[in-house]
Amino acid sequence: MPADPVTTPQTADASGATEDAPARRGRPGYDREGLLAVAVQLFNEQGYDATSVADLAKRLGLTKSALYHHFSSKEELLAVALEAALGGLEAVLDEPGAREGAASDRLRFVLTGATDVLVAQLPAVTLLLRVRGNGAVEQAALERRRVFDHRVTSLVAEAQAEGSVRDDVDAAVAARLLFGMINSVVEWYRPGGGVDGDRLGADIVRIALDGLRTA
């Protein structure tokens, strides 16, 4: 779609929010990555369905056509954001540490790696966890999450079979509880705060797996 001359806001804070002053014409104020970051922030603030392209354009201080110069639709913004989260999680399962060695070690690797992805892609993972299946993009994301959950459940079952993880807890329930702990991080972790994001995964795994050990 041909783009109109782009505009930049007169003032903007670190999040990309602009004052109500009309946007002035000039060079683009955002590259594709920066525009996506602001869009994901807005989706998380007020919900994807409740956010219109006009809302995005206003927050960015751009015309709609300038926004379309970078992304063809609101759905593409969602798809790219969800790919950052899902692609990162799926990549953890394909690492050698998730495929080689004792099941308990592989489980520890996956849980730590998933937490690291959450910390690195916090806004995108937050958005992923709020997806409800409204539309083709969200439905596809939910299906990929189900596949990921199934693979983790299978890994828990393997650890149970080798005797390193207690087997009096259903593997699917254990996997859900483990990721419930990990996913809760989006509600309280803030980069630059008092919690060290680099060691967060190890801390969560230590607390989570100690309760599942057989001895």
Number of C-alpha atoms within 10 A of each C-alpha: 9 8 13 13 14 20 23 21 23 15 13 15 8 7 14 21 17 19 16 12 10 14 19 14 14 11 10 15 17 19 9 12 10 13 19 20 18 20 26 22 17 20 23 17 12 10 15 19 10 10 16 13 15 13 14 22 18 19 20 27 30 24 23 19 18 19 26 17 17 18 17 12 13 17 15 14 19 20 16 16 22 26 16 17 24 21 13 19 22 18 14 20 21 11 14 11 17 23 17 10 10 14 23 22 15 23 24 20 21 26 26 22 22 23 27 22 22 24 21 17 17 19 21 26 23 22 21 22 15 13 17 11 13 10 11 11 16 19 14 14 19 18 12 15 17 12 12 16 16 14 15 25 20 17 21 25 23 19 22 22 13 13 15 19 23 21 18 9 13 14 21 16 11 20 21 16 13 18 17 11 14 21 17 12 18 16 8 8 17 14 12 8 8 8 12 13 19 12 12 18 23 18 14 18 21 13 12 19 18 11 12 16 15 12 9
